[in-house]
Amino acid sequence: MADNKTEELNRRAKAVIPGGVNSPVRSWKAVGGVPRFIARARGAHLVDAEGKVYLDYVGSWGALILGHADPHVVAAVQEAAARGITFGAPTEGEIQLAEMVRQRIASIEKLRLVSSGTEAGMSVLRLAKAYTKRQRIVKFDGCYHGHADALLARAGSGVATFSIPDTAGVSEAVTGETMVLSYNDVDETAATFKDHGAQIAAVIVEPVCGNMGVIPPAQGFLQTLRNLTRDHGSLLIFDEVITGFRVARGGAQEFYGVVPDLTCLGKILGGGMPLGAFGGRAEIMDLLAPDGPVYQAGTLSGNPVAVAAGIATLEALDDNGVYTALDQRAGSLQRSLEGILESYEIPATVNRVGSMATLFFGPGRVANAAGARRSDGKRFARFFHGMMDRGIYFPPSPYESAFLSLAHSDADVEKTILAVGDWARGEGRG
Ligand SMILES: *Cc1c(COP(=O)(O)O)cnc(C)c1O
C-alpha cells in the first residue's frame, strides 16, 4: 500500500495535471490504487519516491530495450547536450541515424524524424492520402497508432483500457474516413477491399499488435494485407513503433518477411528520448515539403540529444545475438508462468513474440481485440497488485504488453517466476 509520500504526490499531481498524469494509462485506473511516482531507475529496476525498488517489465512502454540509464546511452546524451540541446537547423547526427535505420530496415529508402509515434502516424496518413489521391484508411480494432484524430477509432492502449468508444472532441467527418476491421480476419479484409478497394489510400497495422495486449499476426495475415493493398493500388503501412528494433534488428517486417510501403518508428528508435520517424520508398517520401506538396514540420524534429540516444541504442543492438538472447529468456519465463498457472488451475494464456508478451486471464486463446476484451480484467488487477506487493512492476492494464530488456538477468526472471508462483498459490484457492 502506498504510504504518505505517494498519496501526497498524487494529491499534488491531481491538482495541477488532469488525472494527475501526462498519459492516461499511468493513472492505474484499470487496476485501481495509487500510481507510484518514480524517482530514478537503473538497468531492470525502478526506484519510487519512497525508495522502494521494483523489477520493471514496462520499460517506458517498450522504449528501453537496453534497460534504464544504460551507461552508453547516458554518455551519448550528456555529450550531445553539452554541444547544444537544439539548433533548429540540420545536423550530421540526423543523417547518421537515418543511414542506420535504412541499413537495418530495407523498405525504408528515406525517412523523416519527428518527436513521437503519434506524429509519425499522423504524418504518414497525410502522405499516403496525398500519394494515392484517396481518402479512406483501413485500421484494425485494438491497434493503436497514436492519438491523431483519424486514428482514434477503436484504438487500443489507453483507449481500450478506458473503453472510450468514440473519443470526445473528434468529429465523425474525420473518423468517418477510417474503416475499422477485426485484426487477423483475412476474409473481412478481403471483402472490404472487394467493395471499397478503389477508395482505400492505405491499410495501417501493427504487424504484431502490442496495444490490446500482445496479439501476434495469424499465419498469412500480413501477407494477405500486402497482396490486397498491392492489387488495389493502396499503400501498406506497418506501425513498428513498438516492434521496430524490438522483435528483430529489422523489425517485424524482417521477422515475418513481409515488406510494407511505409513504416512508422518510435520508442526504441529514441532510446528513451522523444523521437519518432516515418519512412519508405523515396518516390513516396519525396512528396513531403520542401520538395513536394505535403506539409509536415517540427521545431524539435531530429533533436540532436534524442538522435544521439537513438544512435547509441541502435549501435548496442547491432549484434544479432541480442535478439536470440531476449527470445530465449522471455521464452523460459513464458513457459514457467504457463506451467505455474496451469498447476493452480488458473486459466490463462501468454501471448508472446520475442521480448514482448501479455498474460491474458481466461479460457481460450486471444487472437483479436474481442478476445482481449473477454479476458478477466478483475483477476488481472489482482495479479498486478500481487506482483507490486512482491516488488515487480507489470503494466497497469490488461491491454498492454510487458517488455523484457537486455538488463533483465536470469536471476530477475527466476525472481519473477517465484513471485507468480507465490501469488498463484493464494489466487488458485480463491
Ligand atoms: C506507442 C505507440 C504509438 C504512439 O507513440 P507515442 O510516442 O506515444 O506518440 C504509435 N503506435 C504504436 C504501435 C505504439 O505502440
The ligand as an SDF file (V2000), in Angstrom:
LIG
                    3D

 15 15  0  0  0  0  0  0  0  0999 V2000
    3.2850    3.9900  -28.5120 C   0  0  0  0  0  0  0  0  0  0  0  0
    2.7190    3.7860  -29.8610 C   0  0  0  0  0  0  0  0  0  0  0  0
    2.3910    4.8660  -30.7060 C   0  0  0  0  0  0  0  0  0  0  0  0
    2.4190    6.2760  -30.2370 C   0  0  0  0  0  0  0  0  0  0  0  0
    3.6900    6.7160  -29.9350 O   0  0  0  0  0  0  0  0  0  0  0  0
    3.8340    7.9800  -28.9250 P   0  0  0  0  0  0  0  0  0  0  0  0
    5.2950    8.2410  -28.9400 O   0  0  0  0  0  0  0  0  0  0  0  0
    3.2700    7.5430  -27.6210 O   0  0  0  0  0  0  0  0  0  0  0  0
    3.0420    9.1010  -29.5240 O   0  0  0  0  0  0  0  0  0  0  0  0
    2.0090    4.5710  -32.0040 C   0  0  0  0  0  0  0  0  0  0  0  0
    1.9210    3.3140  -32.4500 N   0  0  0  0  0  0  0  0  0  0  0  0
    2.2010    2.2630  -31.6770 C   0  0  0  0  0  0  0  0  0  0  0  0
    2.1260    0.8860  -32.2320 C   0  0  0  0  0  0  0  0  0  0  0  0
    2.5820    2.4590  -30.3440 C   0  0  0  0  0  0  0  0  0  0  0  0
    2.7970    1.4110  -29.5490 O   0  0  0  0  0  0  0  0  0  0  0  0
  1  2  1  0
  2  3  1  0
  2 14  2  0
  3  4  1  0
  3 10  2  0
  4  5  1  0
  5  6  1  0
  6  7  2  0
  6  8  1  0
  6  9  1  0
 10 11  1  0
 11 12  2  0
 12 13  1  0
 12 14  1  0
 14 15  1  0
M  END
$$$$
